[in-house]
Amino acid sequence: MSFVAILIGVALLVASILLVAEPLFRKKRSRASARKESGNASRGSYQQTLLAIRDLDFDHQMGVLTDADYEQQRASLMSEAAAAYENKTPDGGDLEQLIEAAVRQRRRNANIAHKQCANCGADLDQADNFCADCGYVASGACPECNQPAKQGDHFCTSCGAHLVIVEGVVG
């Protein structure tokens, strides 16, 4: 046999061994990373923490973890489970999620200030200076310096800009 044929045979043998063994290495890495991710994700959820403890027990029984590592990780997960259980509400929901939902609702309600156009009654946002429906002055602000201006004023009291009033529109 030639030297090149032997070299090609050895290369194919090494490649086939790596191809066959790769899922075994990937499985070990994915289990370790999954355990780590489940540990991080379980901080907020009681059920996820209990599942992580179950997986940890299984790994210890299968001999994947040493006794020292098992005890350390189990103690950490048990404290996380206790903290997650304390944050749990009686109906099974997460207290943190309920608080966030209440804050979002309150912010939504605060943003809905009932400001209406004096001319047509259309709803306006707090930042609107003019009505989008009829063009009426919503805030009575000077278009140059944005300072308050009264209806009927011909000049801005702050910057002196000429206020053109056409059917209730300052311009």
N, C-alpha and C positions, 0 to 999 in steps of 0.2 A: 504494500500500500504506500501511497505517496504521503508525504508530510502534510500537504494541503488538505487531503481527504481526512486525515486524522484531526487536524485543526478544525475543520468544518464540523466533524462529528462531535468534538468536545464542546464547541460553541453551541451546537444544537442541544446537547445534553444539559448544559448550564442554563440555556434559555428555557427549556422545558421544565427544569426544576424550579426556576424562579416563577414561571407562569403558574405552576401547580401550588407553590407555597405562598404566593401573594395573597389569596383570600384568607389564609390563616393569620397572616400578620395584620391584614386590614381589619379582621374581626376583633383582634385583641386591642388595636388602637381605637376602633370605633366604640368598643365597650368602655374603655377607659375615658374617652372623651364624652360618651353619653352619660356616664356616671357623673363626670364633672359638670356637664351642662344641666343634668337633672338636679344636681346639688345647687347650682345657681338659680335655676328656674323655680325650685321648690321653696325659695325664701318667701314667696308671696302666697303660696297655696298649700293648704293642709293636705289635700289629697295627693298632690304631686310629691310632697315630702314623704308621705307614707309609702308611696310607690318606690321612691328612691331607697328607703330603708329595706323594703322587700328585695329589691335588686341587689343591694349590698349584702344582705343575708345569703342570698343565693350564690353570689360570687364567693363568699367566704366558705360556704359548704362545698363548692366545687374546687376549692383550693387555689383560686385566683389571687386571693388576698391573704397576707400573713395575719396572725392574731393581733399583732401590735397595730397594723394599719386598720384592721377591721374595727378594733375598739375605738381608735381615734375618730374615724369617719362616722361610726355609729353614734358616738356621743355628740358629735357636731350636728348630725341629722336629727337626733332626738331633741336638741335644743331648738333647732329651726322649726321642728314640728310643733313644739310647745308654743313658740312665738306665733306661728301661723294659726294655731288653735285659738289663742287669745284674741286674734284679730278677726276671727270668724264670728258672724252674726248668728242669731238663733235660727233664721230661715235658711242657713247654709251658704249665704252669700259672703263675699269678702268685704270686710268693713272698709278697707281702703278704697275699693271700687265704689262703694256706696257714697263715701265722702266725696270722691272725685265727681261722681254724677251730680251730687247736690251742688257742688261748686260750679260746675258747668251750667246747670239750670239757673243758678243765681246770677251768674255773669250774663247769661242770655236775657234774663228779665231786666237787669240793670241797663243793658244796651238798648232796650226797647223803651225809650222815653217818649211819652205821648206828646210830640210836638206836631202841631197842625198848622197848615197855611191859614192865615186870617182871611184870605180872599175866597178860596175854593174849598177849604176844609180837608185837603189831601194830607196824608201822613208824610212827615218829613223826618230825616235823620237829624241828630244833634248837630252835625257839622254843616248842614245845608244852610247856605246864605240866601238861596232863592228857591222858589217852588218849582219843581220839575214839570208840573202840569200847566201852570198858568204864568210862571215867570215873576210872580209877586215877590217882594222882598220878604224873606222869611225871618232873617235875623236883624234887618235894618242896619247892615254893615256897609261901610265905605268900600268900594271896590279897589281902592288904591292901598289903604292901610289896614283894612278890615276892622276898624274901630266902630263901635255902635253909632248909628245915625238914626234920627227920628224921622218919621214920615213927615213930609212937608219941608224938610231942610233942603236948601239949595247948595250948601257948601258943607264939607266935613269940618267938624270942630277941632279935629286933631291935626290933619295935614292940610286942610284948606282946599282939597280937591273939589272940583265942580261936580255936584251930584245932579245928573239929568234924570228927572222924574217923568216917566211916561206911563200912565195908567197904573200907578203903584209900583213901577219898576225903577229901582235906582240904577243908573248906569253912567 
